[in-house]
Amino acid sequence: MDYVKVVYSVIILLIGLFIFITSMIQKGDERKRFIYSKAQSYAFIVVFGMLLLEVAQNIFLTIQGNSNQGIGISPIAFLSVVSIIYVFTFLIYRKKYGD
C-alpha cells in the first residue's frame, strides 16, 4: 500500500477524532452546545445520504444483474468528506451564533 495514503488517512483520522473529542469534553454555555450539535447533525445527514446512495446503487446493480461491479465507497474519501462538511458547518454556525 502506498505510504502517502496511509499517512493521509492517519492524519485525517486523528484530526477528526480530535475535533469530535474536544467538542464532547468542553463544558460551556448552551450556545456552544447548539453550534456543535448543528454541525454534528449536518455531518450525520451527509453520512446517511452517502450510505443511502451506496445502498441504492447496490440494489440497482443487483436488479440489473451486475452485482459484483459496484465500486463501493472509499473509506478515506468518506472520512474526508464527512470531516470537511463538519468543519465547514461548524465554522458557519460559529460565525453566525458565536462570539
DRENTORKOL-3810 file (N, C-alpha, C; in nm, 4 decimals):
REM DRENTORKOL-3810
@n.u->0.0845; n.v->-0.1182; n.w->0.0000; ca.u->0.0000; ca.v->0.0000; ca.w->0.0000; c.u->0.0886; c.v->0.1240; c.w->0.0000
@n.u->0.0426; n.v->0.2244; n.w->-0.0625; ca.u->0.1167; ca.v->0.3486; ca.w->-0.0739; c.u->0.1246; c.v->0.4177; c.w->0.0624
@n.u->0.2435; n.v->0.4567; n.w->0.1035; ca.u->0.2624; ca.v->0.5181; ca.w->0.2340; c.u->0.1969; c.v->0.6554; c.w->0.2453
@n.u->0.1856; n.v->0.7249; n.w->0.1351; ca.u->0.1210; ca.v->0.8565; ca.w->0.1371; c.u->-0.0263; c.v->0.8430; c.w->0.1751
@n.u->-0.0933; n.v->0.7419; n.w->0.1221; ca.u->-0.2336; ca.v->0.7197; ca.w->0.1565; c.u->-0.2499; c.v->0.6813; c.w->0.3022
@n.u->-0.1587; n.v->0.6004; n.w->0.3533; ca.u->-0.1660; ca.v->0.5597; ca.w->0.4933; c.u->-0.1448; c.v->0.6804; c.w->0.5849
@n.u->-0.0445; n.v->0.7612; n.w->0.5543; ca.u->-0.0175; ca.v->0.8801; ca.w->0.6362; c.u->-0.1343; c.v->0.9775; c.w->0.6276
@n.u->-0.1888; n.v->0.9968; n.w->0.5082; ca.u->-0.3031; ca.v->1.0865; ca.w->0.4903; c.u->-0.4231; c.v->1.0383; c.w->0.5699
@n.u->-0.4510; n.v->0.9097; n.w->0.5651; ca.u->-0.5665; ca.v->0.8566; ca.w->0.6370; c.u->-0.5471; c.v->0.8657; c.w->0.7875
@n.u->-0.4258; n.v->0.8449; n.w->0.8362; ca.u->-0.3989; ca.v->0.8570; ca.w->0.9794; c.u->-0.4141; c.v->1.0015; c.w->1.0241
@n.u->-0.3646; n.v->1.0945; n.w->0.9458; ca.u->-0.3767; ca.v->1.2368; ca.w->0.9807; c.u->-0.5236; c.v->1.2792; c.w->0.9832
@n.u->-0.6012; n.v->1.2411; n.w->0.8818; ca.u->-0.7437; ca.v->1.2744; ca.w->0.8778; c.u->-0.8168; c.v->1.2123; c.w->0.9957
@n.u->-0.7836; n.v->1.0879; n.w->1.0280; ca.u->-0.8479; ca.v->1.0201; ca.w->1.1399; c.u->-0.8160; c.v->1.0891; c.w->1.2716
@n.u->-0.6908; n.v->1.1264; n.w->1.2927; ca.u->-0.6527; ca.v->1.1931; ca.w->1.4164; c.u->-0.7175; c.v->1.3306; c.w->1.4291
@n.u->-0.7234; n.v->1.4050; n.w->1.3203; ca.u->-0.7881; ca.v->1.5365; ca.w->1.3233; c.u->-0.9364; c.v->1.5220; c.w->1.3517
@n.u->-1.0007; n.v->1.4264; n.w->1.2868; ca.u->-1.1429; ca.v->1.4037; ca.w->1.3115; c.u->-1.1703; c.v->1.3618; c.w->1.4541
@n.u->-1.0886; n.v->1.2714; n.w->1.5067; ca.u->-1.1056; ca.v->1.2310; ca.w->1.6463; c.u->-1.0825; c.v->1.3470; c.w->1.7415
@n.u->-0.9823; n.v->1.4292; n.w->1.7142; ca.u->-0.9550; ca.v->1.5449; ca.w->1.7986; c.u->-1.0731; c.v->1.6414; c.w->1.8003
@n.u->-1.1314; n.v->1.6671; n.w->1.6840; ca.u->-1.2454; ca.v->1.7589; ca.w->1.6765; c.u->-1.3643; c.v->1.7025; c.w->1.7522
@n.u->-1.3956; n.v->1.5746; n.w->1.7322; ca.u->-1.5109; ca.v->1.5157; ca.w->1.7986; c.u->-1.4898; c.v->1.5052; c.w->1.9494
@n.u->-1.3707; n.v->1.4692; n.w->1.9935; ca.u->-1.3454; ca.v->1.4539; ca.w->2.1367; c.u->-1.3442; c.v->1.5880; c.w->2.2067
@n.u->-1.2808; n.v->1.6891; n.w->2.1467; ca.u->-1.2780; ca.v->1.8199; ca.w->2.2120; c.u->-1.4165; c.v->1.8812; c.w->2.2204
@n.u->-1.5013; n.v->1.8552; n.w->2.1215; ca.u->-1.6363; ca.v->1.9093; ca.w->2.1287; c.u->-1.7188; c.v->1.8395; c.w->2.2354
@n.u->-1.6880; n.v->1.7147; n.w->2.2656; ca.u->-1.7615; ca.v->1.6427; ca.w->2.3689; c.u->-1.7126; c.v->1.6782; c.w->2.5095
@n.u->-1.5826; n.v->1.7024; n.w->2.5250; ca.u->-1.5244; ca.v->1.7241; ca.w->2.6571; c.u->-1.5522; c.v->1.8649; c.w->2.7096
@n.u->-1.5469; n.v->1.9633; n.w->2.6235; ca.u->-1.5599; ca.v->2.1011; ca.w->2.6671; c.u->-1.6967; c.v->2.1280; c.w->2.7277
@n.u->-1.6926; n.v->2.1969; n.w->2.8395; ca.u->-1.8178; ca.v->2.2396; ca.w->2.9005; c.u->-1.8336; c.v->2.3885; c.w->2.8732
@n.u->-1.9524; n.v->2.4261; n.w->2.8408; ca.u->-1.9746; ca.v->2.5661; ca.w->2.8086; c.u->-2.1216; c.v->2.5986; c.w->2.8146
@n.u->-2.1531; n.v->2.7113; n.w->2.7602; ca.u->-2.2912; ca.v->2.7538; ca.w->2.7631; c.u->-2.3728; c.v->2.6807; c.w->2.6570
@n.u->-2.5016; n.v->2.7066; n.w->2.6562; ca.u->-2.5924; ca.v->2.6383; ca.w->2.5645; c.u->-2.5666; c.v->2.6761; c.w->2.4189
@n.u->-2.5155; n.v->2.7939; n.w->2.3971; ca.u->-2.4885; ca.v->2.8375; ca.w->2.2605; c.u->-2.3801; c.v->2.7516; c.w->2.1959
@n.u->-2.2740; n.v->2.7199; n.w->2.2716; ca.u->-2.1688; ca.v->2.6338; ca.w->2.2180; c.u->-2.2216; c.v->2.4951; c.w->2.1890
@n.u->-2.3027; n.v->2.4422; n.w->2.2778; ca.u->-2.3596; ca.v->2.3092; ca.w->2.2556; c.u->-2.4513; c.v->2.3095; c.w->2.1332
@n.u->-2.5249; n.v->2.4188; n.w->2.1129; ca.u->-2.6113; ca.v->2.4298; ca.w->1.9958; c.u->-2.5290; c.v->2.4293; c.w->1.8677
@n.u->-2.4182; n.v->2.5022; n.w->1.8670; ca.u->-2.3319; ca.v->2.5089; ca.w->1.7491; c.u->-2.2746; c.v->2.3713; c.w->1.7176
@n.u->-2.2246; n.v->2.3013; n.w->1.8193; ca.u->-2.1699; ca.v->2.1674; ca.w->1.7983; c.u->-2.2764; c.v->2.0697; c.w->1.7507
@n.u->-2.3935; n.v->2.0782; n.w->1.8101; ca.u->-2.4987; ca.v->1.9831; ca.w->1.7707; c.u->-2.5455; c.v->2.0086; c.w->1.6276
@n.u->-2.5536; n.v->2.1337; n.w->1.5848; ca.u->-2.5921; ca.v->2.1622; ca.w->1.4465; c.u->-2.4879; c.v->2.1097; c.w->1.3483
@n.u->-2.3590; n.v->2.1312; n.w->1.3784; ca.u->-2.2526; ca.v->2.0823; ca.w->1.2905; c.u->-2.2531; c.v->1.9298; c.w->1.2858
@n.u->-2.2737; n.v->1.8655; n.w->1.3994; ca.u->-2.2761; ca.v->1.7195; ca.w->1.4027; c.u->-2.3984; c.v->1.6649; c.w->1.3302
@n.u->-2.5105; n.v->1.7354; n.w->1.3392; ca.u->-2.6302; ca.v->1.6863; ca.w->1.2704; c.u->-2.6145; c.v->1.6952; c.w->1.1194
@n.u->-2.5521; n.v->1.8006; n.w->1.0686; ca.u->-2.5290; ca.v->1.8089; ca.w->0.9247; c.u->-2.4295; c.v->1.7034; c.w->0.8785
@n.u->-2.3266; n.v->1.6756; n.w->0.9596; ca.u->-2.2324; ca.v->1.5699; ca.w->0.9241; c.u->-2.3037; c.v->1.4347; c.w->0.9222
@n.u->-2.3946; n.v->1.4125; n.w->1.0158; ca.u->-2.4701; ca.v->1.2878; ca.w->1.0180; c.u->-2.5605; c.v->1.2763; c.w->0.8961
@n.u->-2.6205; n.v->1.3856; n.w->0.8549; ca.u->-2.7058; ca.v->1.3846; ca.w->0.7358; c.u->-2.6235; c.v->1.3465; c.w->0.6126
@n.u->-2.5015; n.v->1.3973; n.w->0.6026; ca.u->-2.4145; ca.v->1.3635; ca.w->0.4899; c.u->-2.3782; c.v->1.2149; c.w->0.4938
@n.u->-2.3454; n.v->1.1632; n.w->0.6128; ca.u->-2.3137; ca.v->1.0207; ca.w->0.6262; c.u->-2.4331; c.v->0.9362; c.w->0.5838
@n.u->-2.5497; n.v->0.9704; n.w->0.6333; ca.u->-2.6709; ca.v->0.8967; ca.w->0.6000; c.u->-2.6991; c.v->0.9024; c.w->0.4505
@n.u->-2.6842; n.v->1.0193; n.w->0.3902; ca.u->-2.7086; ca.v->1.0348; ca.w->0.2470; c.u->-2.6118; c.v->0.9545; c.w->0.1626
@n.u->-2.4838; n.v->0.9572; n.w->0.1987; ca.u->-2.3847; ca.v->0.8819; ca.w->0.1221; c.u->-2.4098; c.v->0.7313; c.w->0.1325
@n.u->-2.4443; n.v->0.6846; n.w->0.2514; ca.u->-2.4723; ca.v->0.5421; ca.w->0.2676; c.u->-2.6014; c.v->0.5023; c.w->0.1969
@n.u->-2.6997; n.v->0.5905; n.w->0.1980; ca.u->-2.8245; ca.v->0.5624; ca.w->0.1273; c.u->-2.8014; c.v->0.5532; c.w->-0.0233
@n.u->-2.7196; n.v->0.6418; n.w->-0.0778; ca.u->-2.6860; ca.v->0.6352; ca.w->-0.2204; c.u->-2.6091; c.v->0.5075; c.w->-0.2536
@n.u->-2.5216; n.v->0.4650; n.w->-0.1650; ca.u->-2.4462; ca.v->0.3413; ca.w->-0.1885; c.u->-2.5389; c.v->0.2200; c.w->-0.1892
@n.u->-2.6342; n.v->0.2165; n.w->-0.0964; ca.u->-2.7298; ca.v->0.1062; ca.w->-0.0928; c.u->-2.8169; c.v->0.1072; c.w->-0.2182
@n.u->-2.8612; n.v->0.2254; n.w->-0.2596; ca.u->-2.9429; ca.v->0.2357; ca.w->-0.3810; c.u->-2.8641; c.v->0.1895; c.w->-0.5035
@n.u->-2.7371; n.v->0.2243; n.w->-0.5108; ca.u->-2.6539; ca.v->0.1807; ca.w->-0.6232; c.u->-2.6393; c.v->0.0284; c.w->-0.6228
@n.u->-2.6173; n.v->-0.0299; n.w->-0.5062; ca.u->-2.6041; ca.v->-0.1758; ca.w->-0.4985; c.u->-2.7340; c.v->-0.2456; c.w->-0.5359
@n.u->-2.8473; n.v->-0.1924; n.w->-0.4942; ca.u->-2.9760; ca.v->-0.2507; ca.w->-0.5310; c.u->-2.9975; c.v->-0.2412; c.w->-0.6814
@n.u->-2.9677; n.v->-0.1262; n.w->-0.7395; ca.u->-2.9825; ca.v->-0.1068; ca.w->-0.8838; c.u->-2.8942; c.v->-0.2033; c.w->-0.9616
@n.u->-2.7682; n.v->-0.2176; n.w->-0.9183; ca.u->-2.6771; ca.v->-0.3083; ca.w->-0.9880; c.u->-2.7201; c.v->-0.4535; c.w->-0.9717
@n.u->-2.7772; n.v->-0.4881; n.w->-0.8578; ca.u->-2.8255; ca.v->-0.6246; ca.w->-0.8380; c.u->-2.9447; c.v->-0.6535; c.w->-0.9279
@n.u->-3.0346; n.v->-0.5572; n.w->-0.9409; ca.u->-3.1503; ca.v->-0.5743; ca.w->-1.0290; c.u->-3.1053; c.v->-0.5872; c.w->-1.1746
@n.u->-3.0055; n.v->-0.5126; n.w->-1.2125; ca.u->-2.9534; ca.v->-0.5174; ca.w->-1.3494; c.u->-2.8708; c.v->-0.6431; c.w->-1.3759
@n.u->-2.8346; n.v->-0.7165; n.w->-1.2722; ca.u->-2.7558; ca.v->-0.8372; ca.w->-1.2904; c.u->-2.6066; c.v->-0.8152; c.w->-1.2814
@n.u->-2.5628; n.v->-0.6976; n.w->-1.2430; ca.u->-2.4209; ca.v->-0.6649; ca.w->-1.2312; c.u->-2.3834; c.v->-0.6458; c.w->-1.0847
@n.u->-2.4158; n.v->-0.7416; n.w->-1.0011; ca.u->-2.3994; ca.v->-0.7226; ca.w->-0.8570; c.u->-2.2537; c.v->-0.7141; c.w->-0.8128
@n.u->-2.1621; n.v->-0.7673; n.w->-0.8878; ca.u->-2.0221; ca.v->-0.7635; ca.w->-0.8455; c.u->-1.9425; c.v->-0.6510; c.w->-0.9112
@n.u->-2.0066; n.v->-0.5579; n.w->-0.9787; ca.u->-1.9361; ca.v->-0.4492; ca.w->-1.0446; c.u->-1.9426; c.v->-0.3184; c.w->-0.9674
@n.u->-1.9983; n.v->-0.3192; n.w->-0.8486; ca.u->-2.0045; ca.v->-0.1975; ca.w->-0.7691; c.u->-1.8669; c.v->-0.1567; c.w->-0.7195
@n.u->-1.8386; n.v->-0.0297; n.w->-0.7202; ca.u->-1.7075; ca.v->0.0203; ca.w->-0.6783; c.u->-1.7017; c.v->0.0323; c.w->-0.5266
@n.u->-1.8061; n.v->0.0814; n.w->-0.4648; ca.u->-1.8069; ca.v->0.0996; ca.w->-0.3202; c.u->-1.7527; c.v->0.2355; c.w->-0.2816
@n.u->-1.7650; n.v->0.2654; n.w->-0.1543; ca.u->-1.7179; ca.v->0.3926; ca.w->-0.1012; c.u->-1.5767; c.v->0.3747; c.w->-0.0482
@n.u->-1.4882; n.v->0.4622; n.w->-0.0890; ca.u->-1.3525; ca.v->0.4616; ca.w->-0.0353; c.u->-1.3565; c.v->0.5159; c.w->0.1075
@n.u->-1.3010; n.v->0.4445; n.w->0.2048; ca.u->-1.3047; ca.v->0.4932; ca.w->0.3433; c.u->-1.2332; c.v->0.6263; c.w->0.3616
@n.u->-1.1249; n.v->0.6473; n.w->0.2893; ca.u->-1.0511; ca.v->0.7729; ca.w->0.3021; c.u->-1.1340; c.v->0.8883; c.w->0.2481
@n.u->-1.1953; n.v->0.8695; n.w->0.1335; ca.u->-1.2798; ca.v->0.9744; ca.w->0.0764; c.u->-1.4022; c.v->0.9989; c.w->0.1636
@n.u->-1.4586; n.v->0.8927; n.w->0.2180; ca.u->-1.5764; ca.v->0.9036; ca.w->0.3037; c.u->-1.5445; c.v->0.9863; c.w->0.4282
@n.u->-1.4354; n.v->0.9535; n.w->0.4974; ca.u->-1.3963; ca.v->1.0289; ca.w->0.6165; c.u->-1.3581; c.v->1.1728; c.w->0.5823
@n.u->-1.2949; n.v->1.1910; n.w->0.4669; ca.u->-1.2567; ca.v->1.3264; ca.w->0.4264; c.u->-1.3792; c.v->1.4137; c.w->0.4028
@n.u->-1.4779; n.v->1.3609; n.w->0.3312; ca.u->-1.5988; ca.v->1.4382; ca.w->0.3025; c.u->-1.6732; c.v->1.4720; c.w->0.4310
@n.u->-1.6875; n.v->1.3750; n.w->0.5198; ca.u->-1.7592; ca.v->1.3984; ca.w->0.6452; c.u->-1.6845; c.v->1.5001; c.w->0.7308
@n.u->-1.5528; n.v->1.4899; n.w->0.7384; ca.u->-1.4739; ca.v->1.5847; ca.w->0.8171; c.u->-1.4830; c.v->1.7256; c.w->0.7606
@n.u->-1.4765; n.v->1.7380; n.w->0.6293; ca.u->-1.4843; ca.v->1.8703; ca.w->0.5662; c.u->-1.6221; c.v->1.9320; c.w->0.5890
@n.u->-1.7280; n.v->1.8528; n.w->0.5740; ca.u->-1.8633; ca.v->1.9031; ca.w->0.5986; c.u->-1.8783; c.v->1.9481; c.w->0.7432
@n.u->-1.8260; n.v->1.8685; n.w->0.8361; ca.u->-1.8351; ca.v->1.9041; ca.w->0.9780; c.u->-1.7626; c.v->2.0353; c.w->1.0056
@n.u->-1.6418; n.v->2.0497; n.w->0.9546; ca.u->-1.5638; ca.v->2.1711; ca.w->0.9804; c.u->-1.6319; c.v->2.2939; c.w->0.9196
@n.u->-1.6797; n.v->2.2829; n.w->0.7957; ca.u->-1.7443; ca.v->2.3976; ca.w->0.7319; c.u->-1.8733; c.v->2.4372; c.w->0.8030
@n.u->-1.9566; n.v->2.3409; n.w->0.8381; ca.u->-2.0801; ca.v->2.3763; ca.w->0.9084; c.u->-2.0500; c.v->2.4290; c.w->1.0476
@n.u->-1.9467; n.v->2.3753; n.w->1.1121; ca.u->-1.9072; ca.v->2.4269; ca.w->1.2426; c.u->-1.8627; c.v->2.5721; c.w->1.2325
@n.u->-1.7807; n.v->2.6030; n.w->1.1322; ca.u->-1.7335; ca.v->2.7404; ca.w->1.1149; c.u->-1.8476; c.v->2.8358; c.w->1.0803
@n.u->-1.9412; n.v->2.7897; n.w->0.9983; ca.u->-2.0550; ca.v->2.8742; ca.w->0.9609; c.u->-2.1411; c.v->2.9054; c.w->1.0819
@n.u->-2.1739; n.v->2.8036; n.w->1.1598; ca.u->-2.2586; ca.v->2.8262; ca.w->1.2769; c.u->-2.1845; c.v->2.8986; c.w->1.3885
@n.u->-2.0537; n.v->2.8790; n.w->1.3995; ca.u->-1.9779; ca.v->2.9531; ca.w->1.4994; c.u->-1.9758; c.v->3.1021; c.w->1.4657
@n.u->-1.9659; n.v->3.1326; n.w->1.3372; ca.u->-1.9686; ca.v->3.2726; ca.w->1.2961; c.u->-2.1082; c.v->3.3320; c.w->1.3136
@n.u->-2.2102; n.v->3.2515; n.w->1.2859; ca.u->-2.3472; ca.v->3.3003; ca.w->1.2929; c.u->-2.3961; c.v->3.3164; c.w->1.4370
@n.u->-2.3687; n.v->3.2177; n.w->1.5225; ca.u->-2.4193; ca.v->3.2208; ca.w->1.6594; c.u->-2.3134; c.v->3.2436; c.w->1.7653
@n.u->-2.1864; n.v->3.2420; n.w->1.7264; ca.u->-2.0777; ca.v->3.2506; ca.w->1.8239; c.u->-2.0463; c.v->3.3923; c.w->1.8638
@n.u->-1.9231; n.v->3.4059; n.w->1.9085; ca.u->-1.8760; ca.v->3.5334; ca.w->1.9645; c.u->-1.8822; c.v->3.6475; c.w->1.8698
END
